[in-house]
Each structure stands twice: as structure tokens, then as C-alpha cells.
Amino acid sequence: MEGTSGNHGRSDGSLTIDLEDWRHALNPRPGSDYRKRTPPDAEYLASATRAILVELDRVGAKATFFVLGEVALAAPDVVREIARRGHEVASHSPVHLPPRMIPRGDYISMIRRDISLLEDLAGRRPIGFRTPYMAIRRSDGWLLRTLEELGFLYDSSVAPTWTPYWGMPSAPKSPYFPSSSDIARPQKEGRLLEIPLTVWPTVRGMPGLPIAGGFYMRAWPTGALSWMLRRNVSRGHPLVLYAHLGNLEGEKESIRDPTVRDRISQYAMAGRGKASFRSIIERFRFDTIESVFASHLSRIAPTGEPGKA
């Protein structure tokens, strides 16, 4: 498996960036129409992505950027720059909505479009996928089958923990081949690898604690978070962390009638975001998902030309 850098032998895990306009990551309103969304702010995307790239360059880290299709359309030069700097470009869905809010046929057609667009911009076909909001359910086997048929090699949408908004507590805490009948159930082999987010394992049979990123990267005291992450690494579990462009912003414009989720995810302890992100990338060595999990991905048997199934 070809990686995007030669650093995987020394890394502590993978850092992933969900590339989206933070306004599009606000809690979707019931009945939101994917066809009537305001285009992402290309100027904001360029500025915010540049800030992330500068931080990664400063510590010599590589990351996997899960890029929304609507972001790639609005800011193609941003995607080109990410790839030029040696980071992995993967797909974050066509628009920032849970898949169940889009007609299935339309959703699949848009993913096909995104594959071609990202391949054109990055120079390589994307092999990874992540759903917005980690909004994947145990019964969403159709989505994994679609990803297989379109040539993706891995998904990284499962969080083996519980939060009020997302999580799949009974899912494995290390990479596995998910059953299409129950995404949380592993099987011996498969055509698509699930690479779950890092959690702090609790007592046997209980959901892990969320520590992988976003609000939780700000909420945990820096020392405690670093200790939990280091314990995962020392036990032989490569990290899978995530961040958003908005994590580096201490202040954001106020939005009208924010939901409880938006108050927490976007505004709670926002002033700690940049310092927390810097602390983590300074204390740990990161590489792309493709490089860190190359040995796992090599277990996937070739199935012919991608997208022709």
C-alpha cells in the first residue's frame, strides 16, 4: 500500500481534519434541503486551512483531510495545496448532512462526482471516507456496500463510545471489517476496513470515553488527555484523532437561535481550542491514515477496477 509519507514507522497514529466551513457543520434543521445550501465561504476556507497547514508543518506532521464535496467545488485550490504538501485527501461526503437526509440515489451520484473531483485536484483517487457528524448507524450497511463498490478501502465514521449526538458503543475499538447487516459487528474479512476513532477504554463491556477530538479535545484537561492518548499508544493502539478548521478559532460570529449541540460543539471552551490542538500535535507524532494503517489496508483483496462494481 503506497503511503503519502515515509513517516509511518515512527508515528503515534493518525490525525484527521474534517475540512468544512464551520457554519455548514451547525446542527442541521429538520427538513434541511441539500439542494438549497449556501455555498461555503472560499476565503474563510483558504485562511483557516492555511492556519492548520502552518501548524502541521511546524511540527512535521502529516494528516488525512476528509474533504466535503461542496468545499472542493468552492475552493479547489485549497485541496490542491493540501495534496501538494503531502497530506492525504479523502472524502467527507458531498454535503455536511447525515446521509439519511439525502435521497439515496442522489447521494450515491454525488459521491461519484466527488471521487472524480478529488482525484483531479489531489492527483490520486481517494480511498477513505467519513460521514458528517459521525452520523452512521448500525443499520447503514447500504452505505458501506456503496463505498466498497465505488473503490473506497476504508471508512472512519465509527466512534466506539456514547455521546448525546453520536457514537456506536458496542463497536470494536481497533480497525475491523464491519458486517453490512450490523456495522458494529466485526467479520473475519471484507472489502472495506472500518478505522474507528480513538476512545479511552473503560471497564469491559462499557462504552469508551470520547477523547478523539472536536469539543472533547478542548474539554479534557491537557495533561489528562495526553496521558490517556499516551496510554493508548503504549498499549499498541495507534491514535485516530480528528479536528475541524473551527477548532483553532477562539472567537466565532454569533448565530441566531443556536441549538444546544451548536452551543457545545462550536462555542463551549472555544478559547482553549488552539492551545489544545497545538499541545497534542507537539506531544505526539502523526501521519496519514493511509500510512499508519498500511498493514491493515494491505489485507483487503483487490477486486478489479474501482467504481465498476
C-alpha positions as CSV (number, residue, x, y, z in Angstrom):
1,M,0.0,0.0,0.0
2,E,1.6,3.3,-1.1
3,G,1.5,5.9,1.6
4,T,1.6,9.7,1.4
5,S,4.8,10.0,3.5
6,G,7.5,7.8,4.9
7,N,6.9,8.6,8.5
8,H,4.5,5.8,9.5
9,G,7.2,3.7,11.1
10,R,7.7,6.4,13.8
11,S,4.2,7.7,14.2
12,D,1.9,7.5,17.2
13,G,-1.2,7.4,15.0
14,S,-3.2,9.5,12.5
15,L,-4.5,13.0,12.7
16,T,-7.6,13.7,10.6
17,I,-9.0,17.1,9.6
18,D,-12.7,17.3,8.6
19,L,-12.5,20.1,6.0
20,E,-15.7,22.1,6.2
21,D,-17.0,25.6,6.6
22,W,-17.8,25.7,10.3
23,R,-21.2,27.2,9.5
24,H,-22.1,24.2,7.5
25,A,-21.3,21.9,10.5
26,L,-24.0,23.5,12.6
27,N,-26.7,21.2,13.7
28,P,-29.0,20.5,10.7
29,R,-32.5,21.7,10.9
30,P,-35.3,19.2,10.4
31,G,-36.2,19.1,6.7
32,S,-32.9,20.7,5.6
33,D,-32.8,20.6,1.8
34,Y,-29.3,19.7,0.5
35,R,-30.1,21.4,-2.8
36,K,-30.6,24.8,-1.2
37,R,-27.5,25.2,0.8
38,T,-25.4,28.4,0.9
39,P,-22.0,27.8,-0.8
40,P,-19.1,27.5,1.5
41,D,-17.0,30.7,2.1
42,A,-13.9,30.1,-0.1
43,E,-12.0,32.9,1.6
44,Y,-12.6,31.5,5.0
45,L,-11.7,28.0,3.9
46,A,-8.4,29.2,2.4
47,S,-7.4,31.2,5.5
48,A,-8.5,28.6,8.1
49,T,-6.8,25.7,6.2
50,R,-3.6,27.7,5.8
51,A,-3.6,28.1,9.6
52,I,-3.9,24.3,10.1
53,L,-1.2,23.6,7.5
54,V,1.2,26.0,9.1
55,E,0.8,24.2,12.5
56,L,1.3,20.8,10.9
57,D,4.4,22.0,9.0
58,R,5.8,23.4,12.2
59,V,5.9,20.0,13.9
60,G,6.5,17.9,10.7
61,A,3.1,16.1,10.9
62,K,1.1,14.7,8.1
63,A,-2.7,14.4,8.3
64,T,-5.7,12.9,6.4
65,F,-8.1,15.7,5.3
66,F,-11.6,14.5,4.8
67,V,-12.9,17.0,2.3
68,L,-16.5,17.8,1.7
69,G,-17.6,17.8,-2.0
70,E,-19.1,21.2,-1.6
71,V,-15.8,22.5,-0.2
72,A,-13.8,21.0,-3.1
73,L,-16.2,22.7,-5.6
74,A,-15.9,26.1,-3.8
75,A,-12.2,26.1,-3.0
76,P,-10.3,23.8,-5.4
77,D,-7.0,25.5,-4.8
78,V,-7.3,24.6,-1.1
79,V,-7.5,20.9,-1.9
80,R,-4.6,21.2,-4.3
81,E,-2.4,22.8,-1.6
82,I,-3.3,20.1,0.9
83,A,-2.1,17.4,-1.6
84,R,0.9,19.4,-2.6
85,R,2.1,19.4,1.0
86,G,2.0,15.6,1.2
87,H,-1.2,15.1,3.1
88,E,-3.9,12.5,2.3
89,V,-7.1,13.7,0.6
90,A,-10.2,11.7,1.5
91,S,-13.9,12.2,1.1
92,H,-16.2,13.7,3.8
93,S,-19.4,13.2,1.9
94,P,-20.9,15.6,-0.8
95,V,-22.5,18.0,1.7
96,H,-22.4,18.3,5.5
97,L,-25.6,16.4,6.3
98,P,-26.3,12.9,7.6
99,P,-26.7,10.5,4.6
100,R,-30.2,9.7,5.7
101,M,-31.3,13.3,4.9
102,I,-30.5,12.9,1.2
103,P,-32.3,10.6,-1.3
104,R,-30.1,7.6,-1.6
105,G,-29.8,7.7,-5.4
106,D,-28.8,11.4,-5.3
107,Y,-26.3,10.7,-2.6
108,I,-24.5,8.0,-4.5
109,S,-24.4,10.1,-7.7
110,M,-22.8,12.9,-5.7
111,I,-20.2,10.7,-4.2
112,R,-19.3,9.5,-7.7
113,R,-18.9,13.2,-8.7
114,D,-16.8,13.9,-5.6
115,I,-14.4,11.0,-6.4
116,S,-13.6,12.4,-9.8
117,L,-13.2,15.9,-8.5
118,L,-10.9,15.0,-5.6
119,E,-8.9,12.7,-7.9
120,D,-8.5,15.6,-10.3
121,L,-7.5,18.1,-7.6
122,A,-5.2,15.8,-5.5
123,G,-3.8,13.7,-8.3
124,R,-4.8,10.5,-6.6
125,R,-8.1,8.7,-6.2
126,P,-9.4,9.0,-2.6
127,I,-9.5,5.7,-0.7
128,G,-11.0,6.9,2.6
129,F,-14.5,8.2,3.6
130,R,-16.1,9.8,6.7
131,T,-19.7,10.7,7.2
132,P,-20.5,14.2,8.6
133,Y,-21.3,14.3,12.4
134,M,-20.1,10.6,12.6
135,A,-23.8,10.1,11.6
136,I,-23.5,6.4,10.8
137,R,-25.9,3.9,12.3
138,R,-25.6,0.1,12.8
139,S,-28.2,-0.4,10.1
140,D,-26.4,1.7,7.4
141,G,-24.9,-1.3,5.7
142,W,-26.1,0.1,2.3
143,L,-23.6,3.0,2.7
144,L,-20.6,0.7,3.3
145,R,-21.6,-1.5,0.4
146,T,-21.8,1.6,-1.8
147,L,-18.3,2.7,-0.6
148,E,-17.0,-0.8,-1.5
149,E,-18.5,-0.6,-5.0
150,L,-17.0,2.8,-5.6
151,G,-13.5,1.7,-4.7
152,F,-13.0,3.1,-1.2
153,L,-10.7,1.0,1.0
154,Y,-11.7,2.4,4.4
155,D,-14.3,4.3,6.3
156,S,-13.6,6.2,9.5
157,S,-17.0,7.2,10.8
158,V,-17.5,4.9,13.8
159,A,-16.9,6.2,17.3
160,P,-17.0,3.3,19.8
161,T,-18.3,5.5,22.5
162,W,-21.6,7.2,23.5
163,T,-22.4,10.9,23.4
164,P,-25.8,12.6,23.2
165,Y,-25.3,13.1,19.5
166,W,-23.3,10.2,18.0
167,G,-21.5,7.0,18.8
168,M,-21.7,3.3,18.5
169,P,-20.7,2.0,21.9
170,S,-20.6,-1.7,21.1
171,A,-18.3,-1.4,18.0
172,P,-14.7,-2.6,18.2
173,K,-12.1,-0.1,19.3
174,S,-9.5,-1.1,16.7
175,P,-9.7,-1.5,12.9
176,Y,-12.0,-4.2,11.7
177,F,-14.1,-5.4,8.8
178,P,-17.7,-4.5,9.5
179,S,-20.7,-6.7,8.7
180,S,-23.1,-5.0,6.3
181,S,-26.0,-6.3,8.4
182,D,-24.7,-4.7,11.6
183,I,-21.8,-2.2,11.2
184,A,-20.8,-2.6,14.9
185,R,-20.2,-6.4,14.4
186,P,-16.8,-7.4,13.0
187,Q,-16.2,-10.2,10.5
188,K,-13.1,-12.0,9.5
189,E,-12.5,-10.4,6.1
190,G,-14.0,-7.8,3.9
191,R,-13.5,-5.3,1.1
192,L,-13.8,-2.2,3.3
193,L,-11.9,-1.5,6.6
194,E,-13.5,0.4,9.4
195,I,-11.0,2.6,11.3
196,P,-12.7,3.8,14.4
197,L,-11.9,6.9,16.4
198,T,-9.8,6.6,19.5
199,V,-11.6,6.3,22.8
200,W,-10.4,5.7,26.4
201,P,-11.4,2.1,27.2
202,T,-13.4,1.7,30.4
203,V,-14.4,-1.5,32.2
204,R,-15.1,-4.4,29.9
205,G,-18.5,-4.2,28.1
206,M,-18.8,-0.4,28.8
207,P,-18.5,2.3,26.1
208,G,-15.2,4.1,25.9
209,L,-14.8,7.7,26.9
210,P,-14.7,10.2,23.9
211,I,-11.2,11.7,23.7
212,A,-10.6,11.8,19.9
213,G,-11.1,15.4,19.1
214,G,-13.5,18.3,18.5
215,F,-15.2,19.6,21.7
216,Y,-13.5,16.8,23.7
217,M,-10.1,17.9,22.7
218,R,-11.0,21.2,24.4
219,A,-13.0,19.8,27.3
220,W,-10.4,17.4,28.8
221,P,-7.5,19.0,30.8
222,T,-4.5,18.9,28.6
223,G,-2.5,16.7,30.9
224,A,-5.2,14.1,31.4
225,L,-5.9,14.0,27.7
226,S,-2.3,13.5,26.8
227,W,-2.0,10.7,29.5
228,M,-5.0,8.9,28.0
229,L,-3.7,9.2,24.5
230,R,-0.2,8.1,25.5
231,R,-1.6,5.0,27.3
232,N,-3.4,4.0,24.0
233,V,-0.1,4.3,22.1
234,S,1.8,2.4,24.8
235,R,-0.7,-0.5,24.5
236,G,-0.1,-0.7,20.8
237,H,-3.3,1.2,19.6
238,P,-2.4,3.8,17.0
239,L,-4.4,7.0,17.6
240,V,-7.1,8.2,15.3
241,L,-7.9,11.8,16.2
242,Y,-9.9,14.5,14.5
243,A,-10.1,18.3,14.3
244,H,-12.1,20.9,12.4
245,L,-10.9,24.2,11.0
246,G,-13.0,25.9,13.6
247,N,-11.1,24.3,16.4
248,L,-8.3,26.9,16.0
249,E,-10.7,29.8,16.3
250,G,-11.1,31.3,19.8
251,E,-14.0,33.6,18.6
252,K,-16.7,33.0,16.1
253,E,-19.6,35.1,14.9
254,S,-22.8,34.6,16.8
255,I,-25.5,32.6,15.1
256,R,-29.2,33.1,15.6
257,D,-31.0,30.6,17.9
258,P,-28.1,28.1,18.3
259,T,-29.1,24.6,19.3
260,V,-27.7,23.0,22.5
261,R,-25.4,21.0,20.3
262,D,-24.1,24.1,18.5
263,R,-23.5,25.9,21.8
264,I,-21.4,23.0,22.9
265,S,-19.6,22.0,19.7
266,Q,-18.9,25.5,18.4
267,Y,-18.7,27.8,21.4
268,A,-18.1,25.9,24.6
269,M,-14.5,26.5,25.8
270,A,-13.6,27.7,22.3
271,G,-10.8,29.8,23.7
272,R,-8.9,26.6,24.6
273,G,-9.1,25.1,21.1
274,K,-5.9,26.3,19.5
275,A,-3.8,25.7,22.6
276,S,-5.2,22.2,22.9
277,F,-4.6,21.4,19.3
278,R,-1.0,22.7,19.5
279,S,-0.3,20.7,22.6
280,I,-1.5,17.4,21.0
281,I,0.5,17.8,17.8
282,E,3.6,18.8,19.7
283,R,3.4,15.8,22.1
284,F,2.6,13.1,19.5
285,R,3.9,12.2,16.0
286,F,1.2,12.0,13.4
287,D,0.9,10.6,9.9
288,T,-1.9,9.9,7.5
289,I,-4.4,7.1,7.9
290,E,-3.2,5.5,4.7
291,S,0.4,5.3,6.1
292,V,-0.4,4.4,9.7
293,F,-2.8,1.6,8.8
294,A,-1.0,0.4,5.6
295,S,-0.6,-3.1,7.0
296,H,-4.3,-3.3,7.8
297,L,-5.3,-2.0,4.4
298,S,-3.0,-4.5,2.7
299,R,-5.3,-7.3,3.9
300,I,-8.0,-6.1,1.6
301,A,-8.0,-8.3,-1.5
302,P,-8.1,-6.4,-4.9
303,T,-11.5,-6.5,-6.6
304,G,-10.8,-5.1,-10.0
305,E,-11.2,-1.6,-11.3
306,P,-12.8,0.8,-8.7
307,G,-16.2,2.1,-9.3
308,K,-17.2,-0.6,-11.9
309,A,-19.0,-2.9,-9.5
